[in-house]
């Protein structure tokens, strides 16, 4: 009888130790996952803030009275567009 209870005690201790190791490893893995998700959340929040800033900037441009002039200026400067009857002269001597 004493032998059986000693074996059961060893089995119980072994099962408890295995369960304890499982809990510790699971907790550690969860902490690493939480840290990664917090990092990802910070990155997404930064992207959201940047996009909200850009949206507000675009809204202010659209709501301003200069939106037509702004669009023409951007079309000329960035897209190099011109009106059909417009002539563009380029100064070859100008330093860039």
C-alpha positions in Angstrom: 0.0 0.0 0.0 2.8 2.4 0.9 4.4 1.7 -2.4 1.2 2.6 -4.3 0.8 5.9 -2.5 4.4 6.7 -3.1 4.0 6.1 -6.8 0.8 8.2 -6.8 2.6 10.9 -5.0 5.4 10.9 -7.5 3.0 10.9 -10.4 1.0 13.7 -8.8 4.2 15.7 -8.3 5.3 15.0 -11.9 1.9 16.0 -13.3 1.9 19.2 -11.1 5.4 20.1 -12.3 4.4 19.5 -16.0 1.3 21.7 -15.5 3.4 24.4 -13.8 5.9 24.4 -16.7 3.0 24.5 -19.2 1.5 27.5 -17.4 4.9 29.4 -17.3 5.6 28.7 -21.0 2.1 29.7 -22.0 2.3 32.9 -20.0 5.7 33.8 -21.5 4.3 33.2 -25.1 1.3 35.3 -24.3 3.5 38.2 -23.1 5.6 38.0 -26.2 2.4 38.0 -28.3 1.1 41.0 -26.4 4.3 43.0 -26.9 4.2 42.3 -30.7 0.6 43.3 -30.9 1.3 46.5 -28.9 4.1 47.3 -31.4 1.8 46.7 -34.3 -0.9 48.8 -32.7 1.5 51.7 -32.3 2.5 51.4 -36.0 -1.1 51.4 -37.1 -2.0 54.3 -34.8 0.9 56.3 -36.3 -0.4 55.5 -39.8 -3.9 56.5 -38.8 -2.6 59.8 -37.4 -0.7 60.5 -40.6 -3.7 59.7 -42.7 -6.0 61.9 -40.6 -3.6 64.8 -41.0 -3.5 64.3 -44.7 -7.3 64.1 -44.9 -7.6 67.3 -42.9 -5.1 69.0 -45.2 -7.0 68.0 -48.2 -10.3 69.1 -46.7 -8.9 72.5 -45.9 -7.6 72.8 -49.5 -11.0 71.8 -50.9 -12.9 74.2 -48.6 -10.6 77.1 -49.4 -11.5 79.5 -52.2 -8.2 78.9 -53.9 -8.9 75.3 -54.8 -9.1 76.0 -58.6 -5.8 78.0 -58.5 -4.2 75.3 -56.3 -5.2 72.6 -58.7 -3.9 74.5 -61.7 -0.6 75.2 -59.9 -0.1 71.5 -59.0 -1.0 70.5 -62.5 1.6 72.9 -63.9 4.4 72.2 -61.4 4.1 68.5 -60.6 2.3 67.1 -63.6 3.7 69.6 -66.2 0.3 70.1 -67.8 -0.6 73.1 -69.9 -3.7 74.5 -71.5 -4.2 73.6 -75.2 -3.6 77.2 -76.5 -0.7 77.9 -74.1 2.9 78.2 -75.1 5.7 77.4 -72.7 9.1 78.9 -73.2 12.0 77.2 -71.4 15.1 79.3 -70.6 18.1 77.2 -71.6 20.5 79.6 -69.8 18.8 79.2 -66.5 20.7 77.3 -63.8 18.8 74.5 -62.1 
